[in-house]
């Protein structure tokens, strides 16, 4: 092993939790690590505009890096309560080291592992391949979710995949199982609550008209983040629609500002928005752009129909742009 020594001034050194460093290494995202170092150097504070200049990042790259750090719980927003500063969500996924003899031994001796293979066969439409059985054994022995939790997760993922015309992915199951373990989902009650949140995400995703394609990382992080903050799925959809109407495309940061504004005003549902904005005379939207008209504010049915058609066209254009951007 080649050894290195870091050159640093002990008098100006800063302490960093080992757990945070471990989480960053497992994350394997250079931008996130760079932003974390930048924050340490600046006492934990950052002005986004200045950081973009100092780090040579555009706003999208910086936003993705910050989202990754927030997902690892090594970073929080200035207005967020501190629940746990360092709590890596995803366990480290190690390379598969199980031999065929290991797999065969588990099949012979572990009844619950055999059941996982049987259930996987039902969802896959074929008996799991050797690499798939390796991953199932990894889930069983290394991630160590309770058996009943793993069973619920497998069924949930298979059902969601079927809704999108796809089959269960054992790789996805492995990573999601690691996520759940990191989140402390260790009972059927917690699993059912998490499945409800997961289902809300996919219902929202389909409601946004994204079709059968899987979301890219930034899309998933934004939507899950808003759901985890307690925003109603229909309110999120409304914010996305208004974003497209105002800007011509789906800009996640813009939609987030709309949601923040509505939260400040106490709006929890689209109906709250309609009533509140109508009473307030439809004040300016984010950045001074006018909000989309509320239903009660159209001059005529024809005006409303024209607005809805424009919304539909812009939404379709945004969907194609998002799909091309993958």
ChimeraX attribute file (.defattr): number of C-alpha atoms within 10 A of each C-alpha:
attribute: neighborCount
match mode: 1-to-1
recipient: residues
	/A:1	3
	/A:2	3
	/A:3	4
	/A:4	6
	/A:5	5
	/A:6	5
	/A:7	6
	/A:8	8
	/A:9	7
	/A:10	7
	/A:11	6
	/A:12	7
	/A:13	9
	/A:14	9
	/A:15	7
	/A:16	10
	/A:17	9
	/A:18	10
	/A:19	13
	/A:20	20
	/A:21	15
	/A:22	12
	/A:23	22
	/A:24	20
	/A:25	13
	/A:26	14
	/A:27	18
	/A:28	10
	/A:29	13
	/A:30	12
	/A:31	18
	/A:32	22
	/A:33	20
	/A:34	14
	/A:35	20
	/A:36	21
	/A:37	13
	/A:38	17
	/A:39	16
	/A:40	15
	/A:41	13
	/A:42	10
	/A:43	9
	/A:44	11
	/A:45	11
	/A:46	15
	/A:47	8
	/A:48	13
	/A:49	12
	/A:50	10
	/A:51	17
	/A:52	18
	/A:53	11
	/A:54	10
	/A:55	13
	/A:56	11
	/A:57	16
	/A:58	13
	/A:59	15
	/A:60	13
	/A:61	15
	/A:62	21
	/A:63	17
	/A:64	17
	/A:65	22
	/A:66	21
	/A:67	19
	/A:68	22
	/A:69	25
	/A:70	18
	/A:71	17
	/A:72	21
	/A:73	19
	/A:74	21
	/A:75	21
	/A:76	18
	/A:77	9
	/A:78	8
	/A:79	6
	/A:80	8
	/A:81	9
	/A:82	11
	/A:83	9
	/A:84	11
	/A:85	14
	/A:86	18
	/A:87	16
	/A:88	24
	/A:89	17
	/A:90	20
	/A:91	20
	/A:92	17
	/A:93	14
	/A:94	8
	/A:95	8
	/A:96	11
	/A:97	10
	/A:98	15
	/A:99	11
	/A:100	13
	/A:101	9
	/A:102	13
	/A:103	19
	/A:104	12
	/A:105	11
	/A:106	17
	/A:107	18
	/A:108	11
	/A:109	10
	/A:110	12
	/A:111	10
	/A:112	15
	/A:113	21
	/A:114	17
	/A:115	14
	/A:116	22
	/A:117	19
	/A:118	15
	/A:119	17
	/A:120	24
	/A:121	15
	/A:122	14
	/A:123	21
	/A:124	16
	/A:125	11
	/A:126	10
	/A:127	15
	/A:128	21
	/A:129	11
	/A:130	13
	/A:131	15
	/A:132	17
	/A:133	23
	/A:134	20
	/A:135	24
	/A:136	25
	/A:137	24
	/A:138	20
	/A:139	23
	/A:140	21
	/A:141	12
	/A:142	14
	/A:143	21
	/A:144	16
	/A:145	21
	/A:146	14
	/A:147	18
	/A:148	14
	/A:149	21
	/A:150	25
	/A:151	17
	/A:152	15
	/A:153	21
	/A:154	23
	/A:155	16
	/A:156	19
	/A:157	22
	/A:158	21
	/A:159	17
	/A:160	17
	/A:161	17
	/A:162	13
	/A:163	13
	/A:164	14
	/A:165	10
	/A:166	13
	/A:167	16
	/A:168	22
	/A:169	16
	/A:170	22
	/A:171	13
	/A:172	12
	/A:173	21
	/A:174	21
	/A:175	18
	/A:176	18
	/A:177	24
	/A:178	22
	/A:179	18
	/A:180	22
	/A:181	19
	/A:182	19
	/A:183	16
	/A:184	13
	/A:185	19
	/A:186	18
	/A:187	14
	/A:188	17
	/A:189	11
	/A:190	15
	/A:191	19
	/A:192	16
	/A:193	12
	/A:194	16
	/A:195	16
	/A:196	12
	/A:197	15
	/A:198	17
	/A:199	16
	/A:200	15
	/A:201	20
	/A:202	19
	/A:203	13
	/A:204	20
	/A:205	21
	/A:206	14
	/A:207	13
	/A:208	17
	/A:209	13
	/A:210	18
	/A:211	12
	/A:212	13
	/A:213	11
	/A:214	15
	/A:215	17
	/A:216	12
	/A:217	11
	/A:218	17
	/A:219	14
	/A:220	14
	/A:221	16
	/A:222	17
	/A:223	22
	/A:224	19
	/A:225	16
	/A:226	16
	/A:227	18
	/A:228	12
	/A:229	9
	/A:230	10
	/A:231	19
	/A:232	18
	/A:233	21
	/A:234	16
	/A:235	19
	/A:236	23
	/A:237	19
	/A:238	19
	/A:239	23
	/A:240	23
	/A:241	21
	/A:242	23
	/A:243	26
	/A:244	24
	/A:245	23
	/A:246	18
	/A:247	12
	/A:248	17
	/A:249	20
	/A:250	23
	/A:251	13
	/A:252	17
	/A:253	14
	/A:254	20
	/A:255	22
	/A:256	19
	/A:257	16
	/A:258	21
	/A:259	21
	/A:260	14
	/A:261	14
	/A:262	20
	/A:263	13
	/A:264	9
	/A:265	13
	/A:266	12
	/A:267	21
	/A:268	18
	/A:269	17
	/A:270	19
	/A:271	14
	/A:272	15
	/A:273	19
	/A:274	18
	/A:275	15
	/A:276	17
	/A:277	21
	/A:278	16
	/A:279	10
	/A:280	9
	/A:281	10
	/A:282	18
	/A:283	13
	/A:284	12
	/A:285	17
	/A:286	16
	/A:287	8
	/A:288	8
	/A:289	11
	/A:290	14
	/A:291	17
	/A:292	19
	/A:293	17
	/A:294	18
	/A:295	13
	/A:296	12
	/A:297	15
	/A:298	13
	/A:299	10
	/A:300	10
	/A:301	10
	/A:302	10
	/A:303	12
	/A:304	17
	/A:305	12
	/A:306	12
	/A:307	16
	/A:308	13
	/A:309	12
	/A:310	15
	/A:311	19
	/A:312	16
	/A:313	15
	/A:314	19
	/A:315	23
	/A:316	15
	/A:317	16
	/A:318	18
	/A:319	18
	/A:320	12
	/A:321	13
	/A:322	16
	/A:323	14
	/A:324	8
	/A:325	8
	/A:326	9
